[in-house]
């Protein structure tokens, strides 16, 4: 759904390959703000259908992108990373919506923020249990609902 809750408000347009490239570049920028290295071979892009407030799904190709990539940063660095992001991203128009410093494998580091202008979301957190999988740090971005170029937006 759009930023103003009008199901027929114009959606931003972007091709999926352009959205993926933007996400890749933006995550590199965010990781750089935190002084964190990325593992590019772990990057994944997931395109999801947009679902309206009443469960409706349009047939016009609109999508949301969830893109993530891991960092090799050890768990001892996770608190520093989320602190850096909490300090930096509000200066770039983000509202922090979730924050926790690393305490243990059961209370790991979490950072979530929402851009107050365009609804893009940034997530950064410890992933992996530490028991069966090594703990890593994940940087992710989620786009708002977007429409492929050249497509007429379906109205509800």
JOHUMO-V766159 format. One line per field, one symbol per residue. psi: psi as a letter, one per 30 degrees, with the letter a starting at -180 (. if undefined). Layout:
psi: ???
//
This chain:
psi: lleggjfgkkkkkkleeeeeeeeeeeeeeeeeefhkllifffkkkjkkkkklfggkklgggklkkjklklkgklfffeeeeeeeeeeeeffggkkkfkkklkeaffilkkkklkkfeggkkkkklklkffefkkklkkklkkllklkkkgkkkkk.
//
